Amino acid sequence: MLAKEFGFIAKWRRLRCCGHIINLVVRQILFGKDPDAFEDEEAQAKELITEHLLWRSRGLLKSSSWTADAMLERALKPEVRKAIDALVLDEVRNWGEYERRRIKNGTRDAKMRRKPTIINDFLTSDDWATLTAYYYILKPFHEVTKRLEGNPIDGELGALWEVLPVMEFLLEYLEGVKQNVARFPDEYFRVNVNLGWAKLDEYYKLLDDSPVYAASIALHPAFGWEWIEH
C-alpha cells in the first residue's frame, strides 16, 4: 500500500551483491547446468530422510512387534524425534561406508591389501590438466572478487561505480575463453563456459533496472556519460 501510494518501485532501488553474482557464474563454469545438485546439502538431507522413512516402512519394521515404536512416536516431541533419526542416519551412513571399503579391499590382491588404501587416491595427468584449465579460467574471477571486497582500512576499491566495468570486463574475458576453449582437456568446458557467460549476461542486463549503477558511472569524473553511451 505505501509503495503504491509513494510510487516506490522496488527494482529501481535494488542493489545486487556482485560477489553473489560471481559465485553463481563460477558455479556454472564448474558444475554446469545444475550446480545445486552438487552443493545443496539441504536437498541431500531430505533425500536421506525419505530413504530412511521408506526403510522403516518395510519388512520387519512394519510388523506388530514394533508397536513400541509407535508409543515412542507419540511420547517424543517432533524435534527430539528428528534428532534421533539424524543420529541413526549418521550411523547407517558410516556402516555403509565401512561395508563399501571392506568389500573393495576384499577384491584387491594380497599384495595390495597390505598397502594403505590412500595410495589409490592420486591425481592423474588428465586430472592435473583439468585443474590447470580451471585455474586459468577462474583466476580473474578471484582477482575481481578481491577487488570488489574493498579495503576497509584505506577505504579503497569496492565502490559502486566499479560494478559495471567489472561485469563488462568479465563478459569480454569469457568471450576470449570461448575462443580458446579447444585448448582445454575436456569438451564440457565449452558448454560450462557458455553457461557461465549466459548467467553473467543475465545479471548484467538486470543492472539496467537499477539506475544507481549508471548514475555512479555518469557522476564519476573519469567516466561520465561518454562511457555509458560508448
C-alpha positions as CSV (number, residue, x, y, z in Angstrom):
1,M,0.0,0.0,0.0
2,L,2.7,2.5,1.0
3,A,4.8,1.6,-2.0
4,K,1.9,2.3,-4.3
5,E,1.0,5.5,-2.6
6,F,4.5,6.9,-2.8
7,G,5.4,5.5,-6.2
8,F,8.0,3.1,-4.8
9,I,9.4,0.8,-7.5
10,A,11.4,-1.9,-5.8
11,K,13.6,-2.9,-8.8
12,W,14.8,0.7,-9.2
13,R,16.1,0.6,-5.7
14,R,17.7,-2.8,-5.8
15,L,21.4,-3.2,-5.2
16,R,22.8,-6.6,-6.2
17,C,25.6,-8.3,-4.5
18,C,28.3,-8.6,-7.1
19,G,30.1,-11.3,-5.1
20,H,27.0,-13.4,-5.2
21,I,26.7,-13.0,-9.0
22,I,30.3,-14.0,-9.5
23,N,29.7,-17.0,-7.3
24,L,26.8,-18.1,-9.4
25,V,28.8,-17.7,-12.6
26,V,31.8,-19.7,-11.2
27,R,29.4,-22.5,-10.1
28,Q,28.0,-22.7,-13.6
29,I,31.5,-23.0,-15.1
30,L,32.5,-25.6,-12.5
31,F,29.3,-27.7,-12.4
32,G,27.3,-26.9,-15.5
33,K,23.5,-26.6,-15.8
34,D,22.6,-27.7,-12.3
35,P,25.2,-26.7,-9.7
36,D,22.8,-27.1,-6.8
37,A,22.8,-30.9,-7.4
38,F,26.4,-30.9,-6.1
39,E,26.1,-28.5,-3.2
40,D,22.6,-28.4,-1.9
41,E,23.1,-30.2,1.4
42,E,19.5,-29.5,2.5
43,A,18.2,-31.4,-0.6
44,Q,20.6,-34.3,0.2
45,A,19.4,-34.4,3.8
46,K,15.8,-34.6,2.6
47,E,16.7,-37.4,0.3
48,L,18.3,-39.3,3.2
49,I,15.3,-38.8,5.4
50,T,13.0,-40.0,2.6
51,E,15.1,-43.2,2.2
52,H,15.1,-43.7,5.9
53,L,11.3,-43.4,6.1
54,L,11.0,-45.9,3.2
55,W,13.3,-48.3,5.0
56,R,11.3,-48.0,8.2
57,S,8.0,-48.7,6.4
58,R,9.1,-52.1,5.0
59,G,9.9,-55.6,6.3
60,L,10.1,-56.4,10.0
61,L,10.0,-52.7,10.9
62,K,6.3,-52.7,9.9
63,S,5.3,-55.8,11.9
64,S,3.4,-55.7,15.2
65,S,6.5,-56.4,17.2
66,W,7.4,-52.7,16.6
67,T,4.3,-51.3,18.2
68,A,6.7,-49.8,20.9
69,D,8.0,-47.5,18.2
70,A,4.5,-46.0,17.8
71,M,4.4,-45.4,21.5
72,L,7.7,-43.6,21.4
73,E,6.5,-41.6,18.4
74,R,3.6,-40.3,20.4
75,A,5.7,-39.7,23.5
76,L,8.6,-37.8,21.9
77,K,8.4,-34.3,20.7
78,P,8.9,-33.8,16.9
79,E,12.3,-32.1,17.3
80,V,13.5,-34.9,19.6
81,R,12.4,-37.5,17.0
82,K,14.3,-35.6,14.3
83,A,17.4,-35.6,16.4
84,I,17.2,-39.4,17.0
85,D,16.6,-40.0,13.3
86,A,19.6,-37.9,12.4
87,L,21.8,-39.9,14.7
88,V,20.5,-43.2,13.3
89,L,21.1,-41.9,9.7
90,D,24.6,-41.0,10.6
91,E,25.3,-44.5,11.9
92,V,23.7,-46.0,8.8
93,R,25.9,-43.9,6.5
94,N,29.1,-44.8,8.5
95,W,28.3,-48.5,8.4
96,G,27.6,-48.3,4.7
97,E,30.9,-46.6,4.1
98,Y,32.6,-49.3,6.2
99,E,31.0,-52.1,4.2
100,R,31.9,-50.4,0.9
101,R,35.6,-50.2,1.9
102,R,35.6,-53.7,3.3
103,I,34.2,-55.2,0.1
104,K,36.5,-53.1,-2.1
105,N,39.5,-54.2,0.0
106,G,38.5,-57.8,-0.4
107,T,38.6,-57.5,-4.2
108,R,42.2,-56.4,-4.2
109,D,45.1,-58.9,-4.3
110,A,47.0,-59.8,-1.2
111,K,50.0,-57.6,-2.1
112,M,47.8,-54.5,-2.5
113,R,45.8,-55.2,0.7
114,R,48.9,-54.8,2.7
115,K,49.3,-51.2,1.4
116,P,47.2,-48.3,2.6
117,T,44.1,-47.6,0.6
118,I,45.1,-44.0,0.1
119,I,47.7,-45.0,-2.5
120,N,44.8,-45.5,-4.9
121,D,43.7,-41.9,-4.5
122,F,46.0,-39.9,-6.7
123,L,45.7,-37.3,-9.4
124,T,46.3,-38.5,-13.0
125,S,47.9,-36.3,-15.7
126,D,44.4,-35.7,-17.0
127,D,43.3,-34.5,-13.6
128,W,46.2,-32.1,-13.4
129,A,45.4,-30.8,-16.9
130,T,41.8,-30.2,-15.8
131,L,42.9,-28.4,-12.6
132,T,45.3,-26.2,-14.6
133,A,42.5,-25.3,-17.0
134,Y,40.2,-24.3,-14.1
135,Y,43.0,-22.2,-12.6
136,Y,43.4,-20.4,-15.9
137,I,39.7,-19.8,-16.3
138,L,38.8,-18.8,-12.8
139,K,41.8,-16.7,-11.7
140,P,40.3,-13.4,-13.0
141,F,37.1,-14.1,-11.0
142,H,39.2,-14.5,-7.9
143,E,41.1,-11.2,-8.6
144,V,37.8,-9.4,-9.3
145,T,36.2,-10.7,-6.2
146,K,39.1,-9.5,-4.0
147,R,38.9,-6.1,-5.7
148,L,35.2,-5.7,-5.1
149,E,35.6,-6.6,-1.4
150,G,37.3,-3.3,-1.0
151,N,39.8,-2.2,1.6
152,P,38.1,-1.1,4.9
153,I,41.3,0.4,6.2
154,D,42.1,2.7,3.3
155,G,38.6,3.0,2.0
156,E,39.8,1.9,-1.4
157,L,38.1,-0.3,-4.0
158,G,34.7,-1.9,-3.8
159,A,32.9,1.2,-4.9
160,L,29.5,1.2,-6.6
161,W,30.9,2.6,-9.9
162,E,33.2,-0.4,-10.2
163,V,30.4,-2.9,-10.7
164,L,29.5,-2.1,-14.4
165,P,33.2,-2.0,-15.6
166,V,33.9,-5.3,-13.8
167,M,30.9,-7.0,-15.3
168,E,31.9,-5.9,-18.8
169,F,35.4,-7.0,-18.2
170,L,34.3,-10.5,-17.2
171,L,31.9,-10.8,-20.2
172,E,34.7,-9.9,-22.6
173,Y,37.1,-12.2,-20.7
174,L,34.7,-15.2,-21.1
175,E,34.3,-14.3,-24.8
176,G,38.0,-14.8,-25.1
177,V,37.9,-18.0,-23.2
178,K,35.3,-19.4,-25.5
179,Q,37.6,-18.7,-28.5
180,N,40.4,-20.7,-26.8
181,V,38.3,-23.5,-25.4
182,A,39.8,-26.0,-27.8
183,R,43.0,-26.0,-25.8
184,F,41.2,-27.4,-22.7
185,P,41.3,-31.1,-22.0
186,D,37.5,-31.9,-21.9
187,E,34.7,-30.9,-24.2
188,Y,32.3,-30.0,-21.3
189,F,34.5,-26.9,-20.7
190,R,32.9,-25.3,-23.8
191,V,29.4,-25.9,-22.5
192,N,30.2,-24.8,-19.0
193,V,31.9,-21.6,-20.1
194,N,28.9,-20.7,-22.3
195,L,26.6,-21.4,-19.3
196,G,28.8,-19.1,-17.1
197,W,28.7,-16.4,-19.8
198,A,24.9,-16.7,-20.1
199,K,24.5,-16.4,-16.3
200,L,26.8,-13.3,-16.1
201,D,25.0,-11.7,-19.1
202,E,21.6,-12.3,-17.4
203,Y,22.6,-10.4,-14.3
204,Y,24.4,-7.7,-16.3
205,K,21.1,-6.9,-18.1
206,L,19.3,-6.8,-14.7
207,L,21.6,-4.0,-13.7
208,D,19.7,-1.8,-16.2
209,D,16.7,-1.9,-13.8
210,S,18.7,-0.1,-11.1
211,P,19.5,3.5,-12.3
212,V,22.1,3.9,-9.5
213,Y,24.7,1.9,-11.3
214,A,24.6,4.1,-14.4
215,A,24.4,7.2,-12.2
216,S,27.5,6.2,-10.3
217,I,29.4,6.0,-13.7
218,A,27.9,9.2,-15.0
219,L,28.9,11.1,-11.9
220,H,32.5,9.7,-11.8
221,P,34.9,12.3,-13.2
222,A,36.9,9.7,-15.1
223,F,33.9,8.2,-16.9
224,G,30.9,10.4,-17.3
225,W,28.1,9.9,-19.9
226,E,30.6,9.2,-22.6
227,W,31.4,5.8,-21.0
228,I,27.7,4.9,-20.8
229,E,27.0,5.9,-24.4
230,H,30.0,4.0,-25.6
